[in-house]
């Protein structure tokens, strides 16, 4: 997880999920987008 997701990013999403600011599906979508963004930054 440390390669494409930062711990602070995941922690913030978990807080938002626990406070019901985002849904579980939105949580997954945001994590996927962050992984893709970080992967692209690393490969280019």
C-alpha distance matrix in Angstrom:
0.0 3.8 5.5 6.0 5.4 7.4 8.1 11.6 11.1 9.6 12.4 14.9 14.4 14.8 17.9 19.2 18.8 20.5 23.3 23.7 23.4 21.1 21.2 18.5 18.9 18.5 15.3 13.9 15.6 14.3 10.6 11.7 13.8 11.3 9.1 12.6 13.9 11.4 11.8 15.5 15.8 14.4 16.8 19.8
3.8 0.0 3.8 5.8 5.4 5.7 7.0 10.4 10.6 10.3 12.6 15.0 15.3 16.1 18.7 20.2 20.4 22.0 24.4 25.3 24.6 22.8 23.4 21.1 21.6 20.7 17.5 16.6 17.9 15.9 12.5 13.9 15.2 12.0 10.3 13.6 14.0 10.8 11.8 15.3 14.7 13.2 16.1 18.9
5.5 3.8 0.0 3.8 6.0 7.5 10.1 12.9 12.4 12.6 15.4 17.3 17.3 18.6 21.3 22.3 22.5 24.6 26.8 27.3 26.3 24.2 24.7 22.5 22.3 21.4 18.6 17.2 17.9 16.1 12.8 13.3 14.1 11.1 8.8 11.4 11.8 8.3 8.6 12.1 11.6 9.6 12.4 15.3
6.0 5.8 3.8 0.0 3.8 6.8 9.8 12.1 10.5 10.8 14.2 15.4 14.9 16.7 19.5 19.9 20.2 22.6 24.7 24.8 23.6 21.2 21.7 19.7 19.2 18.0 15.6 14.1 14.4 12.5 9.5 9.8 10.3 7.4 5.1 8.0 8.4 5.4 6.4 9.9 9.8 9.0 11.7 14.3
5.4 5.4 6.0 3.8 0.0 3.8 6.5 8.5 6.9 7.1 10.4 11.7 11.4 13.1 15.7 16.4 16.8 19.1 21.1 21.5 20.4 18.3 19.1 17.2 17.3 15.9 13.0 12.3 13.1 10.7 7.7 9.4 10.2 6.8 6.1 9.8 9.8 7.6 9.7 12.7 12.4 12.3 15.2 17.4
7.4 5.7 7.5 6.8 3.8 0.0 3.8 5.5 5.3 6.6 8.7 10.2 11.1 12.6 14.6 15.8 16.8 18.6 20.4 21.4 20.2 18.8 20.2 18.7 19.4 17.6 14.5 14.7 15.6 12.7 10.2 12.6 12.9 9.3 9.6 13.0 12.2 9.8 12.5 15.2 14.1 14.0 17.4 19.3
8.1 7.0 10.1 9.8 6.5 3.8 0.0 3.8 5.4 5.3 6.1 8.6 10.0 10.5 12.3 14.3 15.2 16.3 18.4 19.8 19.2 18.1 19.4 17.9 19.3 17.8 14.3 15.0 16.6 13.9 11.4 14.4 15.2 12.0 12.4 16.0 15.6 13.5 15.9 18.8 17.9 17.7 21.0 23.0
11.6 10.4 12.9 12.1 8.5 5.5 3.8 0.0 3.8 5.5 5.0 6.1 8.6 9.8 10.5 12.3 14.1 15.2 16.5 18.3 17.1 16.7 18.7 17.8 19.4 17.3 14.1 15.6 16.8 13.6 12.0 15.4 15.5 12.3 13.8 17.1 16.1 14.4 17.5 19.9 18.6 19.1 22.5 24.0
11.1 10.6 12.4 10.5 6.9 5.3 5.4 3.8 0.0 3.8 5.5 5.3 6.4 8.7 10.1 10.8 12.4 14.4 15.6 16.6 15.1 14.1 16.0 15.3 16.3 14.0 11.0 12.4 13.2 9.9 8.6 12.0 11.9 8.9 10.9 14.0 13.1 12.1 15.2 17.4 16.5 17.5 20.7 22.1
9.6 10.3 12.6 10.8 7.1 6.6 5.3 5.5 3.8 0.0 3.8 5.4 5.1 6.2 8.7 9.9 10.4 12.2 14.2 15.1 14.4 13.0 14.2 12.8 14.2 12.7 9.2 10.3 12.2 9.5 7.6 11.2 12.2 9.9 11.1 14.5 14.6 13.6 16.1 18.7 18.5 19.1 22.0 23.8
12.4 12.6 15.4 14.2 10.4 8.7 6.1 5.0 5.5 3.8 0.0 3.8 5.4 5.0 6.3 8.7 9.8 10.5 12.4 14.1 13.8 13.3 14.9 13.9 16.2 14.6 11.1 13.1 15.1 12.5 11.1 14.8 15.7 13.4 14.8 18.2 18.0 17.0 19.7 22.2 21.7 22.2 25.3 27.1
14.9 15.0 17.3 15.4 11.7 10.2 8.6 6.1 5.3 5.4 3.8 0.0 3.8 5.4 5.1 6.3 8.6 9.9 10.7 12.3 11.1 11.1 13.5 13.5 15.4 13.2 10.3 13.0 14.3 11.2 11.0 14.8 14.9 12.9 15.2 18.2 17.4 17.1 20.1 22.1 21.5 22.7 25.7 27.0
14.4 15.3 17.3 14.9 11.4 11.1 10.0 8.6 6.4 5.1 5.4 3.8 0.0 3.8 5.4 5.0 6.1 8.6 9.8 10.4 9.3 8.2 10.1 9.8 11.7 9.5 6.5 9.4 10.9 8.3 8.4 12.1 12.7 11.4 13.6 16.4 16.3 16.5 19.1 21.2 21.2 22.5 25.1 26.6
14.8 16.1 18.6 16.7 13.1 12.6 10.5 9.8 8.7 6.2 5.0 5.4 3.8 0.0 3.8 5.4 5.0 6.1 8.5 9.6 10.0 9.3 10.4 9.5 12.3 11.2 7.9 10.5 13.0 11.2 10.6 14.2 15.6 14.4 15.9 19.1 19.4 19.2 21.6 24.0 24.1 25.0 27.6 29.4
17.9 18.7 21.3 19.5 15.7 14.6 12.3 10.5 10.1 8.7 6.3 5.1 5.4 3.8 0.0 3.8 5.4 5.1 6.1 8.5 8.6 9.4 11.5 11.7 14.7 13.1 10.5 13.7 15.6 13.5 13.6 17.3 18.0 16.7 18.8 21.8 21.6 21.5 24.2 26.4 26.1 27.3 30.1 31.6
19.2 20.2 22.3 19.9 16.4 15.8 14.3 12.3 10.8 9.9 8.7 6.3 5.0 5.4 3.8 0.0 3.8 5.5 5.1 6.1 5.1 5.9 8.7 9.9 12.5 10.4 8.6 12.3 13.6 11.6 12.7 16.1 16.5 15.8 18.3 20.8 20.6 21.2 23.9 25.6 25.6 27.2 29.8 31.0
18.8 20.4 22.5 20.2 16.8 16.8 15.2 14.1 12.4 10.4 9.8 8.6 6.1 5.0 5.4 3.8 0.0 3.8 5.4 4.9 5.9 5.2 6.3 6.8 10.0 9.0 7.0 10.4 12.4 11.5 12.2 15.4 16.5 16.3 18.3 20.8 21.2 21.9 24.1 26.1 26.6 28.0 30.3 31.8
20.5 22.0 24.6 22.6 19.1 18.6 16.3 15.2 14.4 12.2 10.5 9.9 8.6 6.1 5.1 5.5 3.8 0.0 3.8 5.3 7.6 8.4 9.2 9.6 13.2 12.7 10.7 13.8 16.1 15.1 15.5 18.8 20.0 19.5 21.3 24.1 24.5 24.8 27.2 29.4 29.6 30.8 33.3 34.9
23.3 24.4 26.8 24.7 21.1 20.4 18.4 16.5 15.6 14.2 12.4 10.7 9.8 8.5 6.1 5.1 5.4 3.8 0.0 3.8 5.5 7.9 9.8 11.5 14.7 13.5 12.2 15.8 17.4 16.1 17.3 20.5 21.2 20.8 23.1 25.6 25.6 26.2 28.8 30.7 30.7 32.3 34.8 36.1
23.7 25.3 27.3 24.8 21.5 21.4 19.8 18.3 16.6 15.1 14.1 12.3 10.4 9.6 8.5 6.1 4.9 5.3 3.8 0.0 3.8 5.4 6.6 9.0 11.9 10.9 10.6 14.0 15.4 14.8 16.4 19.2 19.9 20.2 22.5 24.6 24.9 26.0 28.3 30.0 30.5 32.2 34.4 35.7
23.4 24.6 26.3 23.6 20.4 20.2 19.2 17.1 15.1 14.4 13.8 11.1 9.3 10.0 8.6 5.1 5.9 7.6 5.5 3.8 0.0 3.8 7.0 9.9 12.0 9.8 9.9 13.6 14.2 13.0 15.2 18.0 18.0 18.3 21.1 22.9 22.7 24.1 26.7 27.9 28.3 30.3 32.6 33.5
21.1 22.8 24.2 21.2 18.3 18.8 18.1 16.7 14.1 13.0 13.3 11.1 8.2 9.3 9.4 5.9 5.2 8.4 7.9 5.4 3.8 0.0 3.8 6.7 8.2 6.1 6.6 10.1 10.6 10.0 12.3 14.7 15.0 15.7 18.3 19.9 20.2 21.7 24.0 25.3 26.0 27.9 30.0 31.0
21.2 23.4 24.7 21.7 19.1 20.2 19.4 18.7 16.0 14.2 14.9 13.5 10.1 10.4 11.5 8.7 6.3 9.2 9.8 6.6 7.0 3.8 0.0 3.8 5.4 5.1 6.2 8.8 9.8 10.6 12.4 14.3 15.3 16.6 18.5 20.1 21.0 22.6 24.3 25.8 27.0 28.7 30.4 31.8
18.5 21.1 22.5 19.7 17.2 18.7 17.9 17.8 15.3 12.8 13.9 13.5 9.8 9.5 11.7 9.9 6.8 9.6 11.5 9.0 9.9 6.7 3.8 0.0 3.8 5.4 4.9 6.3 8.6 9.9 10.7 12.4 14.3 15.5 16.7 18.5 20.0 21.2 22.6 24.5 25.9 27.2 28.8 30.6
18.9 21.6 22.3 19.2 17.3 19.4 19.3 19.4 16.3 14.2 16.2 15.4 11.7 12.3 14.7 12.5 10.0 13.2 14.7 11.9 12.0 8.2 5.4 3.8 0.0 3.8 5.3 5.1 6.2 8.7 10.0 10.6 12.3 14.3 15.4 16.6 18.3 20.1 21.1 22.6 24.4 25.9 27.1 28.7
18.5 20.7 21.4 18.0 15.9 17.6 17.8 17.3 14.0 12.7 14.6 13.2 9.5 11.2 13.1 10.4 9.0 12.7 13.5 10.9 9.8 6.1 5.1 5.4 3.8 0.0 3.8 5.4 4.9 6.1 8.6 9.7 10.4 12.2 14.2 15.3 16.3 18.2 19.8 21.0 22.4 24.3 25.7 27.0
15.3 17.5 18.6 15.6 13.0 14.5 14.3 14.1 11.0 9.2 11.1 10.3 6.5 7.9 10.5 8.6 7.0 10.7 12.2 10.6 9.9 6.6 6.2 4.9 5.3 3.8 0.0 3.8 5.5 5.3 6.3 8.7 10.0 10.8 12.5 14.4 15.5 16.7 18.4 20.2 21.3 22.7 24.6 26.2
13.9 16.6 17.2 14.1 12.3 14.7 15.0 15.6 12.4 10.3 13.1 13.0 9.4 10.5 13.7 12.3 10.4 13.8 15.8 14.0 13.6 10.1 8.8 6.3 5.1 5.4 3.8 0.0 3.8 5.5 5.2 6.1 8.6 10.0 10.6 12.3 14.2 15.4 16.4 18.4 20.1 21.2 22.6 24.5
15.6 17.9 17.9 14.4 13.1 15.6 16.6 16.8 13.2 12.2 15.1 14.3 10.9 13.0 15.6 13.6 12.4 16.1 17.4 15.4 14.2 10.6 9.8 8.6 6.2 4.9 5.5 3.8 0.0 3.8 5.5 5.1 6.2 8.6 9.9 10.6 12.2 14.3 15.3 16.5 18.4 20.0 21.2 22.6
14.3 15.9 16.1 12.5 10.7 12.7 13.9 13.6 9.9 9.5 12.5 11.2 8.3 11.2 13.5 11.6 11.5 15.1 16.1 14.8 13.0 10.0 10.6 9.9 8.7 6.1 5.3 5.5 3.8 0.0 3.8 5.4 5.1 6.2 8.6 9.9 10.5 12.2 14.1 15.4 16.5 18.4 20.1 21.3
10.6 12.5 12.8 9.5 7.7 10.2 11.4 12.0 8.6 7.6 11.1 11.0 8.4 10.6 13.6 12.7 12.2 15.5 17.3 16.4 15.2 12.3 12.4 10.7 10.0 8.6 6.3 5.2 5.5 3.8 0.0 3.8 5.5 5.1 6.2 8.7 9.9 10.6 12.2 14.3 15.4 16.5 18.4 20.2
11.7 13.9 13.3 9.8 9.4 12.6 14.4 15.4 12.0 11.2 14.8 14.8 12.1 14.2 17.3 16.1 15.4 18.8 20.5 19.2 18.0 14.7 14.3 12.4 10.6 9.7 8.7 6.1 5.1 5.4 3.8 0.0 3.8 5.4 5.1 6.2 8.6 10.0 10.5 12.3 14.3 15.4 16.5 18.4
13.8 15.2 14.1 10.3 10.2 12.9 15.2 15.5 11.9 12.2 15.7 14.9 12.7 15.6 18.0 16.5 16.5 20.0 21.2 19.9 18.0 15.0 15.3 14.3 12.3 10.4 10.0 8.6 6.2 5.1 5.5 3.8 0.0 3.8 5.5 5.2 6.1 8.6 9.8 10.6 12.3 14.3 15.5 16.6
11.3 12.0 11.1 7.4 6.8 9.3 12.0 12.3 8.9 9.9 13.4 12.9 11.4 14.4 16.7 15.8 16.3 19.5 20.8 20.2 18.3 15.7 16.6 15.5 14.3 12.2 10.8 10.0 8.6 6.2 5.1 5.4 3.8 0.0 3.8 5.5 5.0 6.1 8.4 9.9 10.5 12.3 14.3 15.6
9.1 10.3 8.8 5.1 6.1 9.6 12.4 13.8 10.9 11.1 14.8 15.2 13.6 15.9 18.8 18.3 18.3 21.3 23.1 22.5 21.1 18.3 18.5 16.7 15.4 14.2 12.5 10.6 9.9 8.6 6.2 5.1 5.5 3.8 0.0 3.8 5.5 5.2 6.0 8.6 9.9 10.6 12.2 14.4
12.6 13.6 11.4 8.0 9.8 13.0 16.0 17.1 14.0 14.5 18.2 18.2 16.4 19.1 21.8 20.8 20.8 24.1 25.6 24.6 22.9 19.9 20.1 18.5 16.6 15.3 14.4 12.3 10.6 9.9 8.7 6.2 5.2 5.5 3.8 0.0 3.8 5.5 5.1 6.1 8.6 9.9 10.6 12.2
13.9 14.0 11.8 8.4 9.8 12.2 15.6 16.1 13.1 14.6 18.0 17.4 16.3 19.4 21.6 20.6 21.2 24.5 25.6 24.9 22.7 20.2 21.0 20.0 18.3 16.3 15.5 14.2 12.2 10.5 9.9 8.6 6.1 5.0 5.5 3.8 0.0 3.8 5.5 5.3 6.3 8.7 10.2 10.9
11.4 10.8 8.3 5.4 7.6 9.8 13.5 14.4 12.1 13.6 17.0 17.1 16.5 19.2 21.5 21.2 21.9 24.8 26.2 26.0 24.1 21.7 22.6 21.2 20.1 18.2 16.7 15.4 14.3 12.2 10.6 10.0 8.6 6.1 5.2 5.5 3.8 0.0 3.8 5.5 5.1 6.2 8.8 10.2
11.8 11.8 8.6 6.4 9.7 12.5 15.9 17.5 15.2 16.1 19.7 20.1 19.1 21.6 24.2 23.9 24.1 27.2 28.8 28.3 26.7 24.0 24.3 22.6 21.1 19.8 18.4 16.4 15.3 14.1 12.2 10.5 9.8 8.4 6.0 5.1 5.5 3.8 0.0 3.8 5.5 5.2 6.3 8.7
15.5 15.3 12.1 9.9 12.7 15.2 18.8 19.9 17.4 18.7 22.2 22.1 21.2 24.0 26.4 25.6 26.1 29.4 30.7 30.0 27.9 25.3 25.8 24.5 22.6 21.0 20.2 18.4 16.5 15.4 14.3 12.3 10.6 9.9 8.6 6.1 5.3 5.5 3.8 0.0 3.8 5.4 5.2 6.1
15.8 14.7 11.6 9.8 12.4 14.1 17.9 18.6 16.5 18.5 21.7 21.5 21.2 24.1 26.1 25.6 26.6 29.6 30.7 30.5 28.3 26.0 27.0 25.9 24.4 22.4 21.3 20.1 18.4 16.5 15.4 14.3 12.3 10.5 9.9 8.6 6.3 5.1 5.5 3.8 0.0 3.8 5.7 5.6
14.4 13.2 9.6 9.0 12.3 14.0 17.7 19.1 17.5 19.1 22.2 22.7 22.5 25.0 27.3 27.2 28.0 30.8 32.3 32.2 30.3 27.9 28.7 27.2 25.9 24.3 22.7 21.2 20.0 18.4 16.5 15.4 14.3 12.3 10.6 9.9 8.7 6.2 5.2 5.4 3.8 0.0 3.8 5.8
16.8 16.1 12.4 11.7 15.2 17.4 21.0 22.5 20.7 22.0 25.3 25.7 25.1 27.6 30.1 29.8 30.3 33.3 34.8 34.4 32.6 30.0 30.4 28.8 27.1 25.7 24.6 22.6 21.2 20.1 18.4 16.5 15.5 14.3 12.2 10.6 10.2 8.8 6.3 5.2 5.7 3.8 0.0 3.8
19.8 18.9 15.3 14.3 17.4 19.3 23.0 24.0 22.1 23.8 27.1 27.0 26.6 29.4 31.6 31.0 31.8 34.9 36.1 35.7 33.5 31.0 31.8 30.6 28.7 27.0 26.2 24.5 22.6 21.3 20.2 18.4 16.6 15.6 14.4 12.2 10.9 10.2 8.7 6.1 5.6 5.8 3.8 0.0
